[in-house]
């Protein structure tokens, strides 16, 4: 997901969706800090993104892509 795509998604979110994304991001970063393998998190996010696309929920799929970008940004730290 590109920075422009992230920006567009954030602008299209409701207040509740934005809060949910922040909470999910905090949970992901906590899991990483606790030692969860990033590969596992990325695999699960990819599965959820695919499933949301299959059931016709593109915004939820895009939120999973954004979470993937967040997790990928922590690799090597």
C-alpha positions as CSV (number, residue, x, y, z in Angstrom):
1,X,0.0,0.0,0.0
2,X,1.4,3.3,-1.0
3,X,1.5,6.4,1.2
4,X,-1.1,8.0,-1.1
5,X,-3.4,5.0,-0.8
6,X,-3.0,5.1,3.0
7,X,-3.9,8.8,3.1
8,X,-7.0,8.2,0.9
9,X,-8.1,5.3,3.1
10,X,-7.6,7.3,6.3
11,X,-9.6,10.2,4.8
12,X,-12.5,7.9,3.9
13,X,-12.7,6.3,7.4
14,X,-15.4,7.1,10.0
15,X,-14.3,8.0,13.4
16,X,-15.0,4.5,14.7
17,X,-13.1,2.9,11.9
18,X,-10.1,5.2,12.6
19,X,-10.2,4.3,16.3
20,X,-10.4,0.6,15.5
21,X,-7.4,0.9,13.2
22,X,-5.4,2.6,15.9
23,X,-6.3,0.0,18.4
24,X,-5.4,-2.8,16.0
25,X,-2.1,-1.2,15.3
26,X,-1.3,-0.9,19.0
27,X,-2.1,-4.6,19.4
28,X,0.1,-5.5,16.5
29,X,3.0,-3.5,17.8
30,X,2.5,-5.0,21.3
31,X,2.6,-8.5,19.8
32,X,5.8,-7.7,17.9
33,X,7.4,-6.3,21.1
34,X,6.4,-9.5,22.9
35,X,8.2,-11.6,20.4
36,X,5.5,-12.7,17.9
37,X,7.1,-13.6,14.6
38,X,6.4,-10.9,12.1
39,X,6.1,-13.6,9.3
40,X,3.2,-15.1,11.2
41,X,1.5,-11.8,11.6
42,X,2.0,-11.0,7.9
43,X,0.6,-14.3,6.9
44,X,-2.5,-13.9,9.0
45,X,-3.0,-10.3,7.7
46,X,-2.7,-11.5,4.1
47,X,-5.3,-14.2,4.8
48,X,-7.7,-11.7,6.3
49,X,-7.2,-9.3,3.4
50,X,-7.9,-12.0,0.9
51,X,-11.1,-13.1,2.8
52,X,-12.4,-9.5,3.0
53,X,-11.9,-9.1,-0.7
54,X,-13.7,-12.4,-1.4
55,X,-16.7,-11.3,0.6
56,X,-16.9,-7.9,-1.0
57,X,-15.6,-5.7,1.8
58,X,-12.9,-3.6,0.1
59,X,-12.5,-1.1,2.9
60,X,-11.8,-3.9,5.4
61,X,-9.3,-5.4,3.0
62,X,-7.6,-2.1,2.6
63,X,-7.3,-1.8,6.4
64,X,-5.6,-5.2,6.4
65,X,-3.2,-3.9,3.8
66,X,-2.5,-0.9,5.9
67,X,-1.8,-3.1,8.9
68,X,0.5,-5.2,6.7
69,X,2.5,-2.0,5.8
70,X,2.7,-1.1,9.5
71,X,4.1,-4.5,10.4
72,X,6.5,-4.5,7.5
73,X,7.8,-1.1,8.6
74,X,9.0,-2.7,11.9
75,X,11.1,-5.4,10.2
76,X,14.8,-5.4,11.1
77,X,14.2,-3.4,14.3
